Amino acid sequence: MNRPLVCLTLTAATLEENAALVKKYESYIDVAELRVDFLTPDEQLVVRRFPAMVRIPCILTIRRKADGGRFENSEIARTMLFCRALAFAGQNPQKNFAYVDFEADYHVPSLQDAALAFGIRIIRSVHDMEHPIKNLKVRCAELRKTGYEIPKIAFMPQTLADVTDMFREAAAMREHEHIICAMGPLGHVSRILAGKLHSYLTYTSPDETTGNIPAVNHISPVVLEDVYHFRALNDETALYAVTGWPLVKTSSPELHNRNQKINNINAMLFPLRTPSINDAFEFAEQLGIRGMAVTVPHKETVIPELIRLEGDAAKIHAVNTIVKTSSGWIGHNTDVYGFRTAFLEFLGVKKLRHRRVALIGAGGAAKAIAFVIKELGGRACIFNRTLEHAKALAASYGFEYAQLAPESERTLERYSDIIVQTTTKGMDAVGESSKENDPIYFYQFSGTEKVFDIIYVPERTPLMRRAEIAGCSVCNGWEMLQQQGKKQYAIFMNAKETR
């Protein structure tokens, strides 16, 4: 697997700002794409200067709004900008643009001849911001008018299955250079595994300007290298994933990949975003993924797809770790270990005798936590918006259950020695506590409660901040994540050794 070039897409408003970004990230990148459509009108007129301002090859791009860009003027105006940018090419190629991006339907013979004459390679691109593009090999052949052009296809997938199809088609596309990528959250994986697509390059964006093109879902070049070890990936790299939806943020890749590097293991774990667990399995089959961390909403829906459950997973019927064997996928649960370890450290005790626990939520994580509470001798009440789910979980351990609503405040008070919050409410939340970001917004803390919220981003959820102000001891889910991740890593590596 040849390593694709790392391209930094520049969308700042001035040439100076863009040049400064290239300088900041130059140790992480190979190429820079200057998006002229993001420059101010005055700056657009002097883009010819840019290649000489930086020390790496540059791509000249003036993207139309219909193709996901910002350029809204006429095609005549755009052609004039291309002419200004490519005119008076010097003998020193470092002072010229190395590439120019022309869309498939943009044909100006004089510009194409000028590019070829001065050794400027043409990227011939197709973008679909709403639908997947199929028949990639045929489409690339159509775009490759001469052997000098590099076809580029970028599309917005509707499902992860669209991305899987892209990898399946690209697996046989080794003869010619091309650029292939999928956009949006579902296409995130195509940036990291661009080598599996045999793509000429992968696009990234600086942290400072990712908000300029949010729909594209670029990765920072620093994250691409420091978290995913992009330059070290090869055909022998063992692949693992963390799958869930929306999976906006996850620390699993950083934790696992750091361990891989420390232990000199050629393996990498990446996010695989999908609302469909079946699509995750299909992708895993296509790419040969050896194991997956499983998070919401798949911790229970994954179970019918497994050949068996082991250890704590079999006891609580919830899974957060799966490994591939020659017979099929096997499910494990490391949330039990992670929560138990972090929880007891937080409380400073070994048992929960005479302690009453309010367990907020009844999903996969709550199943693991209810098991630990029972194991440690605690008494609990399960609070959940869907009462039937709370009742079913409570019945497994002889716990009480109640509606997660203001009318249950008195019941919550009775079980408030320890409050464990397992829902996603509060994740990525900012601002004051509200009904939208605090699952027990109606509860008034006395200051004696101990509050454990399994969310770790942000470090303090609105619920935790409110409890802390009242004088409560609080703990987030970071240590739980660390501990369950260590156990998960051990399971992955043991499965690899015994495969």
C-alpha positions, 0 to 999 in steps of 0.5 A: 500500500503506497502512502497517499500524500497529505494535503492541507486545504487552505480556506483562510481569507488572505494569502498571508494567513494561508501561508502561515498555516502552511508553515505551522503544519508543514512537518505534517503535510506534503501538499497544500490546496489553496481554495481561492473561492475563500479568499477576499476579492482583492486577494483573489487577484494576486494568487499567482504569488502564493506558491513562492510564499510556501515551500511545498507543492500547491494545488490551485482550486476555485470551487463553484458553489454547486460543487461545495465551494463558495465561488458564485460569480460567472464562469467567465470570471472564474476563467479569468482568475485561473488565467491570472493564477497560471500566467507567467509561469517561471522556470523555477517550478517551486514558484508555480502551482504544481496542480490545478483542479478543473471540474469534469465539465470545465474545459478551456483548451488554452488553460489546459495547454498552459498547464501541460506546457509548464508541468502543472498537473491537472486534477479532473474532479467530480463532486456530488454533495448529496449522493454516492457515486458508483462505477468508480473505475469507469468514471475515473477512466472517463475523467482521465482524458490524458495520462497526465491528469489525475481523476478525483471523485468525492461524494456524500454517502447516505449510508456506511454501505455506500462507503463500503462499496467505494472501498470494494470498487477501489480495491482493484483500482491500482493501475492509475493515479486517482483521488477518491474520498467520501465526505461527511461523518460517514466518510471520515474513515476514507480520510484515514484509510486513503491508502486502502483506496489507493488514493493519490492524496488525502485532504486535511484542514487546519484546526483553525479553519475546519469550521469553514467547510464543516460538511466535508468533515476533514481531519486535522493533519496533526490528528491524522499523524499523531493519533492514527499514525498515517505515515506508518500504515501499510498492508500489514497494519492490523485494523480495529475500529470503534463503532457507534452513532453519532460518535461525534467524539471518541478517545478510544483511537488515541488510547489504543493507538498510543498503546500500539506505538508504545508496544511497537505493534503494527495496528491501528484503531479508527472511528467507524460511524454508522447508525446501522450495526449491520453496515459496520459488520459489512465494512469490517468484512471488506477491510478485514477488521479484527476487532471493534469497540462498540458504543451507543446505540449498538451495545445490545443490537450487536448481540444477535450478530455474534456467535457467543458472549463471553465473561461479563457480556454473557452475565449482563447481556450487553457488549462493548467489545467484539473480536473476529475469529475464524468462526465468527464474532465473539462479544465481550464487556469491559464496561463492568471492569472499567466502572468497578475500578473507577467507581471504587476508587472514587468512593474509597470503599470496597463494598456498597453495603447500606448505600442507596444508588440512583441509576439514571438510564437503562441502556447498555452501560446501565446494564454493566453498572447495575451488575456492579452495584448488585455485586458490591451489595448496593441497593438501587433504583433504576430511573429511565424515561421509558418505564418498561426498560427500567422495569426490565433492568430492575427485575434482573437484580431485585432493584426498584424502578421509576420514571425519569421525570419530576414526579419521581423526585421523592424517590430519587431523594431516597436513593441519592446516597450515590447518583450514577448518570449513564445517559448521553444527556450532557455530552458536549454540553455547554452553558447552564443546566437545562431539561435538554442537557441535564437528565435530573434537572428537576432534582435539588442536590443537598450537598451530601450526594456522590455523583458519578457521570460516565460522560467525560466530554465535557470534563464537567457536565451541567449536572456535575457542575450543579452538583459540585456547586451544591457541595457534592463529590463528583467524578466523570467517566474518564477513569472508567474509559481508561480502565475499560480501554486497557481491558479492551486492548488486552482482549484485542491483542490476545485475540490477535495472538490466538487467531 
